[in-house]
Amino acid sequence: MMIELEAKKYSLKVQTEKSFALAMEEISKETFHAKAVFFDLHSEKEQISGFDLVEKLHGLSEKRIETIVGVLTSASDLDTRTRLSQRKVDLFFKKPVQIGFLLDQLNKAF
């Protein structure tokens, strides 16, 4: 994918998943030790919402301590931002977001 190629310019390893279910499966593995997890908040094809994914991620507390959670969304209303803040989402990106900008912000975080 394009983001994986761009990430190499920043010496960052990026892994993408095609669905929330696959992402949760990957995050739940004992071998998962990512520094950051980003996902689209809303997806028409998913059975769960991005809000539910955040809740499940926080349920993996030992991994959450060292993982930055970022959300990509077209919603910019105060209610959405408040709900994300209450769920301890670390980074919020309004779509459309430039891949280079996202990676630059991630690179600065580390």
SULVENJO-V375092 format. One record per run of one state. SS is the DSSP state (A for helix, B for strand, O for the rest). FROM is the first residue (numbers start at 1). TO is the last residue. If there is no record, write none. Layout:
BEGIN
ss	from	to
SS	FROM	TO
SS	FROM	TO
END
This chain:
BEGIN
ss	from	to
O	1	1
A	2	8
O	9	19
A	20	28
O	29	35
B	36	40
O	41	49
A	50	59
O	60	60
A	61	64
O	65	67
B	68	73
O	74	77
A	78	86
O	87	90
B	91	94
O	95	98
A	99	109
O	110	110
END
